Amino acid sequence: MTDHEAPASAGKTAAGIPLRPFYRPDDGSRDQGTLADPGTYPFTRGRLRPPDARPRGWIQRELSGEGSPRRSNQQLRALLADGALGVDVIGDNPTVSALDPDHPMCAPAVGTTGVSLCRKQDFIELLAGLPLDQMTLSHSLPPAFALAGQYLAGPPNGIDPRVMRGSAIQAPIYSEDCSYSTFLPFAMRMRLSLDSIVFSLREMPRFHAFLEDTYYISDGGLNAVEEMSLGLLEIREVCRRLLARGLPVDSFAPRIAILVNCRMDLFEEIAKIRATRRLFARMMREEFGATDPRSWSANIAVHTSGLTLTAAQPANNIVRGALQAMAMAMAGVQGLEISTFDEPFRTPSAIAHQLAIRTQQVIEAETNIGAVEDPLGGSYYVESLTDELERRIDAAVRQIEELGDVDTLVESGYFRRILTGAMDRHSSAVQNGELRIVGVNEHTISPEADRFLRDIAEERFEPDYAHVERIRAWRASRRDPPLQASLERVRDASADPAADLMAPIIAALDADATIGEITSCLREGQGLPGDPFEYAARRLPAGTRP
């Protein structure tokens, strides 16, 4: 904000930035040269590059996965038939924790929150018949196994892995404190991230194996500043370690992608995208020395916020998703997924899937929003918010890095405290009415009147016990000697800090090892119990249970 006499405050954004009732030309910093044309450094206004004079739209996709791989394959086919340009596959809770469906703790959760994947054949069945050379396939799965599974599933489906497109989430710092816990120590998680990125650069060059996912860490209640500061912190740490391995920054920076959240404070969310592009560009060029313009220009995709959706009056969620998607279209993201109206209850139903894709299609085809790059560029308000978010995000990153090395911060629980504190803060804000939510703490209706779309939203998918039995029968039929030899190579590689992990992981998966077995060997190579629950129990305070 500038020093001119300001009107009385109009409140503040979700991230706590004070707002004015109106904005003037000198409220931003456009005179400092930050508002360059789209496609030029520092890319505040988007990735459009001269002489290309036409905005390119965005990849329209949806999150999918439920039950067995065969059932989920039908979901993916239906989405593509409805016009989706890509899909985002999410694993069920056992899969994202690298556990097999027939693990004694897992059966009640198999297939209920995503697709169950544990072996090579599962990936082949999941991707059967899909045009993997024409669509993007993003994975909300453990990244090393997402890459290994897609790599092995390509040739049986007639697709060369080198032409596959998509992305895999790299979350070594925060995964154990959010929804991607694999019960692996931080050093091993970081090795897996680095090795899978290097593998993709060599074997799957069109794939974005370095996807920073700030959505999953922020949808517990982080604000925009916290979300992007933690995301950029992780990007910086992974980049430094890739550079330490001798990789030139321009060899991997163009394949970095960021999947961000979009909440209901729409102008702040638009400004967040613009500030993130600017921060990324400056970090890559000025700090890491990238010289390729593609390294400066962040690939940003968005998943609209599930946290903003409500179990009360679920039809209101359709409006929320549409507004968030429209904002992100104006922000100029490269990919977009809408959290479906039934997300408070389940993974997306067929009707919710179709409605979410149709929402994107209406925005793209009927509103003309995509005809102009950065249509809000030059808005006094948006430019002021962009500047302030950039300042606050950068300051937050620097403040965390001054506390010490990331390894120590992870092991001390520093990031866990940030994430759990945000959850508590969000819950309190809803309860005391500070955060206004229609249908929850204002404009409520009786349960008897709240029936619209509820029958669809509340339809549950039962655990896929048939798939559990299928895996048990298959496990008993495997050829043991080559399988055990492949697992021993995983164990040996885990024990050697200089060894590549991807080659033995792919070989073991190809030899019919399961994800759970491979992950157990990774733990054992570190001198830890192979069973994740025994490992977790060792890390808990005395007197508590995993």
Buried (B, 14 or more C-beta within 10 A) or exposed (E): BEEEEBEEEEEEBBBEBEBBEEBBEBBBBBEEEBBBBBBBBBBBBBBBBEEEEEBEBBBBBBBBBBBBBBBBBBBBBBBBEBEBBBBBBBBBBBBBBBBBBBBEEBBEBBBBBBBBBBBBBBBBBBBBEBEBBEBBBBBBBBBBBBBBBBBBBBEBBEBEBBBBBBBBBBBBBBBBBBBBBBBBBBBBBBBBBBBBBBBBBEBBEBBBBBBBBBBBBBBBBBBBBBBBBBBBBBBBBBBEBBBEEEBBBBBBBBBBBBBBBBBBBBBBBBBBBBBBBBBBBBBBBEEBEBEBBBBBBBBBBBBBBBBBBBBBBBBBBBEBBBBBBBBBBBBBBBBBBBBBBBBBBBBBBBBBBBBBBBBBBEBBEEEEBBEBBBBBBEBBBBBBBBBBBBBBBBEBBEEBBEEEEBBEBBEEEBBBEBBBBBEEBBEEBBEEEEBEBBBBBEEBEEEEEBEEBBEBBEEEBEBBEEBBEBBEEBBEEBEEEBBBEBBBBBBEBBBEEEBBBBBBBBBBBBBBBBBBBBBBBBBBBBEBBBBBBEBBEEEEEEEEEE
